[in-house]
Amino acid sequence: MIDVATPGGIAEAWLSRPADAADDAVLPGVLLFVDAIGVRPRIFDMAGRIASWGYTVLAPNVFHRDGNAVETSPTEPLDTDEKRAEFFAEAMPRVHALTPDLALPDIAAYLTALTSRPDTSAPLGVVGYCMGGRLAVRAACAHPDLVAACGAFHTGGLATEAEDSPHLGLPNARAEFVFGHADQDRSMDPAQVERLGEALAAVGLTATNEVYADAAHGYTMADTAVYDEAATERHFTELRDLFDRTLG
């Protein structure tokens, strides 16, 4: 863990680099935005896998205003529907409280934390899971000169009718996008998927906007009851291909 100074206070962040990378090796940076379950062992594993492709990966505790990484994560896997429901009853107020006016200055601080490292180069990639996907899209839209690739997986609320919907920022972006939506996700229904696709096409962005069949919201999270191995491996393949194309 390292500490990142943000306008809202110190945020812990998990840093991963390839195990075989020399200390002075300069690698492209990737900012990983966590889901509502927080910075925990599953995120360490995912960050490590992405780092093994040749990247410096930073996964900040986006809920730092509510507590440290341990305090904002569960103490055991959410491997039953009952455990998930109990945890999310506590977690969702944190998610709703992280409004764009708070998130955007934090995002700038996380990006600075990566680009200021002597072992990390730009442009950067961003990737987010569940609510973290909205943060990833906002990062790509707010920092087009820095973010060259954006992935968002099982993310809801990307293209709503709200005036601050993430998709409305796409005219400012220049990144390539990969979206892997969960099938029958109530937070990202077919109408939103279509609206997102139209917004991407309208501004001429290179993008993949696909629904993963039979995959539930949260499908990449192996410490929950909704984990789907096939969908998770597909997401890793598509994410790696994205980063290979744009960050090499």
N, C-alpha and C positions, 0 to 999 in steps of 0.2 A: 504494500500500500504506500502511496505517496499522498501528500497534501497539496491541494490546489486552492489558491486564494480566489474567491469569487466575490462579487458585490454583496452577496448575502451571507458571507462567512466562509469558513474553511470547509471544503468538500474533500473527503477521502476519495481516492481513485485507485483502482487496481491497474497496475502496469505490467504488460507482458511483452517479451521479446523472444525470438527463437532461442532455444537452448544452446544451439551451436553457433550463435552469432558472436563475433568478437565484440568486446566492450566498445570499441571505437567504430564499429560498423554503422554506417548511416543508412537507415531504412525508411521507406515511406510510412507515414503515420495513418492510423485508423482510430477514429473515435467511436466507441461502442456505447450506445444508450440502452440502459437496462429496461426490463419490464417493471411492472408494479411490485414484483416480489423482491426487487432490490439486488444489491451487490453481495453475492454469496458464492459458495463453491461451484454451482453450475455455471455462473458467469465466469469464474476463474477458468473453468475448463474450456468454455467457448472462446474466451479471449486468447487462451493459449493455443488453441487450434488455429485460429486466424493468424496469430503471430507466427506460427510455424511455417506459414506460406511465405514469410519474409517481410514482416511488418512490425512496427512498434504500435501496440494496441493499448489504449487508455479507456477504462470503463469507470466513469465517475459515479459517486453516490448522488444522484440528482435530487434526492430527498434530504439533503444535508440540513435543511432548516428544521426538520422534524427529528433528527437524531443521527447518530453515526451508522455505519453500514450494518453493524450487528443489531442495533436497536430497530432498524427499519426492515429487517429481513426475518423470516421465520426461523425457529430453532430446530425444525425437522422438515423433511420433505412433505410437500402437500400432495400426498399420494392417494388421497380419498377426496370425494366430493365434499364431505363434511369439513375436512381440514382446509380445503380451498375456500369454502364459504366463510369459515371463521376468520381466516387471515384477511380475506378481501374486505370484510366488514370494517376492519381497522385500516386497511391500506388505501381504499378508494378515496377517503377524504384527503389524503396526501396527494393523490393523483389530481384530483379536481383543484386543489390549492395551487398547483404548479402551473399558473397561468402564463401566457406568452410574455407578459411584461416582466415576470420574474425569470422565466426560462431563457429568454434571449440574451440577457447580460451574462448569465451563467454559461451558456453555449460559447460565447466569445471568450470567456476565461478558460474553458476547457480546450478550445482550439489554440489559444495562446500557450497553454501549458505544453501542448504537443510541439508546436512550431518552435518554441524557445529551446527545446532540447537539442544539444549538439549531435545526438545520435539519430535524429529524426528529420526527414525531408518532406517537403510539400511538392505537389498538391497532396491533399489528404482524401481519405475515404471516410464515410460515416455509415453506420449501420445501427438500426434500432429494432427493438422487439416490443410487441404490444404497444403500450403508450409511448415507449421509446422511439418507435418509428415516426411518430409525429415530431418529436424533437429532432430526429435525423433530417426530416424534410425541411423543417424550419432552419436547420443549420445550413443546408445546401442552398436555400433561397436567400438567406441573410448574408452568406459569405461566398458568392459565386466565384470570386477570384482564387479562393483557397480550396474549395470542396469540388473534386472532380468526379466523385462517385458516391451514390447514395443507395443503400438497400434498406427496405422496411418489410418486416415479416410479421404476419398475423397482427396487423395494426388496424385499429378501428378509428373512426372519426377523421379520416384523411380528406374527405370531400363532402363535407356537410353543407347545409345552407346558411351556416353561421357566418357572420362578417369577418371572423378571424380564422376561418377554416384553413388548414395548412395548404391545400391545393391552390389557393388564391395567390400564394407567393411564387408559384412556378414561373411566371414571366421573368422573374429576376434571376432564375437559376441557369447554370450552364453545365451542370453535372449530368452524367448518365445515371438513370434510375432503374432499379430492379425492385418490383413489388411482388411478394408472394402472399396472397391473401388466403385466409382460412375459409374453407367451404362452409356455407351456411352460418357465417359469422354475423350475428345480429348487429354488431357495432360497425360492420363494413358490408352492407348489403349490396345486392347487384346494382341498385341504382347509384350507389356511391362509387362502386368499381367503374361503372360506365362514365360517370361524371369525371372521375380522375383520369381515365383514359382520354376523354375528350379534351381535358385541360392540358394534358401532356402533348397531345397532337397539335393543339391550337398554337402552341409556342414552339413547335418543332424540336422538342427534346427527344433524344434517343432513350427509349424506355421499354421495359418489359412489365406488363401489368396483368398478372395471371392469378387464377384461383387454383389452389391445390385441392384436388378432389378428395373428399373423405377425411380432410385434416381439420381438427378443431382449433379454435382460438387458443393460442399458447402452445402450438404443436412442437416447438423446438425445445421446450423446457423439460428435461429428463427427470427433474425432481418434482414433477406434478403428475396428476392423474390423466392429463390430456396429451401426454407426450406421444408423438408419432415418429417412429424411426425413419420410415421411408421419406416422409415429408421433410424431416430434419436434414437428411443426407442430400436431398434435392436442393434444399436451401443453401447448404454449404457449397455444393457444386456451382450453383448459379452466382453465389456471392464471390467465390474465388475467381470465377471467369470474369466477373465485373471488375474486380480489383486488378487482375492481370492485364485487362485491356486498358485501364485508365491510369494506373499508378506505377506502371513499370518504368 
